[in-house]
Each structure stands twice: as C-alpha cells, then as structure tokens.
Amino acid sequence: MKITLALEELPMLLLGIFVFSRLDFAWWWFLVLFFTPDFGMLGYIFNNKTGAFIYNLFHHKGLALLIWFLGFYLQSEVFQLIGVILFSHAAFDRILGYGLKYEKGFKFTHLGEIGN
C-alpha cells in the first residue's frame, strides 16, 4: 500500500514543479524554499498538541491550494509561490511516508507510525 500511496503523490509533486515553472521565479527559489514547511516542527518545542497543529497547518494540501488560488485571484505570484511550495513539499513528504501528525506525538501520522 505504501508504494501505491507514493505513486499517487508523485504526480502531485510533479504538478507542483510544473506550476512553479510557470511562475516568474528563478529555480533556486524552489530549492531554497522547498523544506521551509518543515519549520512547522518547531511547534513540538511547546507540546505535542501545538506541534501537531502547526505541522499539519504547514503540510495541509487544501490550505496550500487555497493560498495558491488566492494568489491567482489577486494576481500575486508571491502567494502562488507559497501555495506551490506548501503543496509540493506536502506531496514529497507523503511520498516518503510522512503524513499529517496526530497529537499523540511526532512519529504518529495518518499514514502510520514513522519508523515501522
């Protein structure tokens, strides 16, 4: 099943890369910003509940699409960039088996426990 999920997420990552290519930013922006959503892990400094909330917020594809569409509507490439980075990163994480977090702890995700 993990391979099936990874194969489902791969086209989404490729879509994110394609959408980024349509924006007027140099490619190095994609590479530099790609892992910035992982700063959401810093919420775990406070506790598991806050950590899960912030991490999930930064890895929620629905929110990423909402931000991208807002950028499209407002004709703001910065919002489109934020949306495409969040979307692409979330797809990449899911390819690797990192899902949205449960409040139980960082390694407990909707895709299963990390490390098992």
Summary of the structure (lengths in Angstrom):
residues: 116
radius of gyration: 14.4
end to end distance: 13.9
largest distance: 43.8
contacts: 339
relative contact order: 0.18
helix: 70%
strand: 8%
